[in-house]
Amino acid sequence: MIDTHAHLTDPRLDAAEILGAMEADGLSRIITVGYDRFASYEGFKIAQSHAHVFCTLGFHPSNTDEANADEYARILELSRNPKVVGIGEIGLDYHYDDTDKPVQLREFLNQLDLVKSADLPVVIHMRDADADMFSIIKDNLHKLPKRGVMHCFSGSLESALEYIKLGFYISFSGAITFKNARVAPSVAQGIPQERILIETDCPYLAPEPFRGRQNYPKYVRYVCERIAVLRGVSAEEMEEITTRNAYAAFDKLR
């Protein structure tokens, strides 16, 4: 299996222990995702030191205060490295009342310019910003030559299908296993299988039966198994499908 979205740089995780157990845990690849300066550059270092770990670089919408022209130049330089498979996670997050939307919008557009320059897929973070996100993506497709992934997707089936029409993949996290999950299961059932990705977003969003505890890349199998049940296929088949899709979504993954 491939965990397409993990945060190995999070201090709650023991990256060395996770990487040492990858084979035993049934993991062939992990993508450690950048969300601020530290996570991007430390994730890059981890990817350099482990053959089966890859990384993305970028500034989460809540961390755009760290973003500037110098940081973008550094990310662009690092993006040429074979182990850097995407730019992200970037996007919009309007969840909190004190959100500075103009700053988020400005830096999201700046990072889309970075995506174009790097010629890499984008990893999109979206929370409570559906209308603005779709409008921006649709108007800036020319900056997204390799499209990308709607990470930890929480929107409707109709919304997912619209993003798929634009060339995006839809990624599911442990939230799809929650007993109160309603929308995500219908999305997983309703989209084309060739657009499904799985992730943990660890250390967040641990799946059932670990909900509320710390999450780990090895728990991506619970996401895979849940989607398999929803689509009426074996876990082995869904593992093959999502692995194939990960290689298609991130063309530098190998």
N, C-alpha and C positions, 0 to 999 in steps of 0.2 A: 504494500500500500504506500501511497504518497500523502503525507500531510502537507497540503499546499499553503497552509498559513499557521505558523507557530511563532512564538516569541521566546526563542531560546536565550535571549539576553536578559529576560526578566530575572531579577535577583531571587525570586521564589523558586526558580528552577535550577537544578544541578545539570548544566548542559553536558558536562563530561560523562555523567552517569547515564543520561538519556542517549547520548551518541554511542556509548559503549554497549548499550543494550538494543540498538536498532535492529540488528539481524534477528535476535531472539524475539523481539516484539513484532516482527513481520513488516518492518518498515524498510522500503528500498530507498526513499528519498525524503528529506524534510526541507521545506523552504522556510527560513527564518526571516521574518518580515520587519522592515524598518518602520518606525513611527516617530522617532525624534533623532537628534544627533547621535546620542549614545547607541541606541538600538541599531541604527543604520551602520555605523562604523564598526561597532563591536560585532554585529552580525556578519559584516564583511570579513572580519578576522576569523570568525568561527568557520565560515564557508571555505576560507583558504586552507584551513587546517584539517578539514574532513572531506574526503572524496564524495560522500553522499549527501552533503549539506550544501544548499544554495541559498541565495539571499536576494532580498529586494531592498531598495533604498528610498527614503522619502520622509515627509513630515505629515503626520496625522493632523486633521483639522484643529484638534485641541492643542497642538504643539507648534503652530505656525509662527509663534513668537520667536522661535529659534531659526526660522528660515530667513535667508538673505541671499544676495547675489553670489557671495563667496561660497556659501554652503552649496548652492545649486551648481556652481562651477566644479566643486570637489566631487559632488555626486555624479555629474556628467563624466568626469575623468574616470571615476571608479566603475562607471557603468560599462565601460569597454571590456572589463575583466570577464572571462568566461563564466565565472561563478555567480555573476549578477544577472538574474533572469527577469527582473522587472523593476518598475518604479512604483513605490507604494509602501505603506498604504496611505493614500491621499484621498481627499474628498470633502464632504460636508457633514457636519454634525450639529443639528439645531436643538438637541435634546434639552439643554440647559437654558434657563431664562436669560442668563447674562451673556449668552453667546454673542460675539462680535461678528455678525454675519458679513458685513462688508470686507473685513480682513480675511475671513475664511474664503469668501468668493475670490478675492484678489489673489491669494496665494494658491488656491486651487487652479486658477487659470495660469498662474506662473508655472506651476508644476506640470500642467498639461503641455506647456511649451517645452519643459524639460523632457517629458515623455517623447515628444516628437524628435527632439535632438538626439536622444539616446536610442531611438528606434527600438523600443522595448515594449512589452505589454504593460498595462497599468493595473494596479490592484486598488479597487475603489472601496472606500469606506463611506457608507451612507446611513444616516440615522435621522429620522424626522425631517428629511429634506427632499422628499421624492420629486416634487414639481421642479424645484431649481436644478436638481441633479439631472433629470432627464433632459431638460431644456439645454443645459450646458453640454452634456455629452452629445446630444444630437447636433448642436451648433458647432461642435469642435471635433467632429470625427476626423477631419483632415489632420489633426494633431495626434491621432491614435492609429497609426498605420498597422499596428498589430493588436488593436483592440485590447482586451484584457478580461478581468474577472470582477464580478460584483460579489465582494467578499461578505460572508456571513449574511446572506440575503434574507431580508425580513419582509419584503414587499409581497404584493399579490401575484397570482398567476398571470393576470393580464399584464402587469408591469414586467414580470420576468420575460414573458414572450416578446415584449417590445424591445427589451435589451438584447435578447437573442437575435432579433431581426437586425439589430445594429452590429452584431458580430461578437457579443459578449458571452462569457461562460457564467453560470450561476453556481455559487459555492455554498454548501450547507455545513453548519457547525453542529455541535452537540445539542443545540436548542431544538433540533428536529426530533429528538428523542424524548423531550419533556412530555409529561402526561397531559399538560394543558395546551400543547401545540395544536393549532388548528389550521393556520394558513400554510405554514411551511410544508406539511405533508401533502397538501393539495398541489403545491408548486412542484414538489419532487415527483409527483405522479403525472403531472401535466406537461412538463417540458420534454423536449427530445433528449434521449439518453446521451447523445454525443455532446451535450452541453453541461453535464453534471460534474461538479468537482466536490471533493470532501476536504474538510479541514477541522482543526481543533480550536484555533484561536487561543491555545493554551498560553498562560495558565488559567484563562477565563473559560466560562461556559462548559464545564465538565458535563458530559452526557449522563443520562440515567445508566446505571444505578449509582453514579457518583455525583449527582447534581448537588451543588452547594459546596463541593470540595475542590481541591486544586486539580486542574486538568493537565494532561500529559499527551505528547504526540501519539503514544501507543493506544490511546482511547479513540483514535480516529476510526478504529474498527467498528465501534458501536454506531457511529454515524453511517458507515458503509452498510452495516447489517440492517439498520432501520430503513434505509432507502431501498435495499434489496427486498425487504418485506413489502414495502409500499408498492413496489413495481412488479412484484410477483416473480422475482428471479432469485437465483441462489446468491449467497454472499460472495462466493468465488467469482461468479460472473460479474457482479457489481464491482468487485475489486479490479477485475480486468478492465472493465469499462472506464472506471474513474482514473485508473493508472494511465490508460491510453489517452484519456482526455487531458490529463495533466501535462503529458509530453506535447500534446497538440497546442495547449494554451500557452505554454512557456517553451518556446522553441530552442532556448539555450540549455534547457534541462537535458541531462544525458545520463 
